[in-house]
Amino acid sequence: MLAPKLKDGDLVIKDNNLIMVDEDEELAQSVKSVLQTRKGEFFLDEEHGMSFDNILGKVADQAATRDDIIEAVSQEERIRSVTDVSFSDNPKTRIREVKMTFEKEDGTELELEEVVIGA
């Protein structure tokens, strides 16, 4: 698919042209968008997004959060499975980042790094 490139939720424009992304970059952007949207927040599709109940707070329930991430990523039809999920916390910035690897529908793997959740 071809989609407009987003940075921090905004369209990317360079030299008065809308920048587009495709293939793995577009898929990664789509997954990132699902993970950064609270479930129920998007009024046109209230099932779009991820539950943030388990990931936010001082001590995240990593097993439940992993399940929430897998459920959210399964909204993207081009993902066959999530093969790895890891978390890192930065106590100074109070940001929780997720790194994951998933298997695409064609059987190849794609790694998504440093997705900031709940910021």
N, C-alpha and C positions, 0 to 999 in steps of 0.2 A: 504494500500500500504506500501511497504518497500522502504526506501530511505536512502541515506547517510546523516548522521547528519552534519549540517552546523553551524559554529559559525563565525559571521562577514563575511559571504560569503566564508569561507574556510572549506574544509573537516576536520572533527575531527578524529584524529588517536590516539589510545591509545595502548600502548604495541605492536606497529607495526601492529595493526589491525584497519581497517576502522570501525568506530562506525556507526551503523544503527539505524534508528528510524521508528516507525510504529504507526498506529492508530491515536489517538488525537495529539500526539506529531508531527507526520509527517504532519497531516493536518494543524496544527498551523504553522509549518515551511513553508509549501507551501503558506499559506495566507500571512505570513510575507514576503516571497520572492516577491510575487506579489506587495505588498504595498511598498516595498523598491526599486522596479525597475521602472524607469521612462518609461512611455508609449513611444514606438518607439525606445527605447535604445537597445533592444534585437533583433539583426538583423535577426534571424531565425523566429521570430514572433513579428512583430512590433505592434500588438494589445495587447501584453502581458504587464502588468504593470499598473501604475496609472499616471494620469496627476498631476503634482506638481504645476500647475499654481495657484491654490486657497489655497494651504496649506502653501506655503513659503511666507515669508515677515513678516513685523512687526505685521500686523493685518490680521490674516487669516479669510477668509469668512467661518465661521463654517458651514453654511447651504450648501454652494457649495462644501466645502471640504467633508462633510458627504456624499453628492451625489457622489463625485468622489470615495470615499472609497467603497461605496456600489457597484458602477459600477465595480471597480477593483476586489472586492471580488467575484462578480458574475461570474468571469472567472473561479473560482474553482467550478466545478460541484457538489461537495459534500456538498456545503453550500446552504441551502434553503433560509435563510434570515439573515439580520443583524438586531439584536434587540436593540442594544445600542452602541453608539459611544461617547467617551468623549476625550477631549484634555487637555494636560497640557504643559505649557511652562516653561523652566528654563532660565531666563534672563542671568544668569551668564555663562552657557555653550552654550546658544543660540541653544538649542535643543528643538524640539517640539515632544512630545510623544503622541501616540494614544492608547487608551484602548478601547476594543470593546468586545461585546458578540454577538455571532451568533448562529443560529439554524442550526444544521447539517441535512442532508437528512433523518436521522433516527428519527428526532424529538427532540433529546437531544441538550442541549446547551453547548457551549464551550466558555470560556473566554480567550481572548488574551490580555496580559498586556504589557505595556511599549514597544510598537513598535516605534522605532525611525525612523522618516520620514525625508527625505531630508538631511541627515547628510553626 
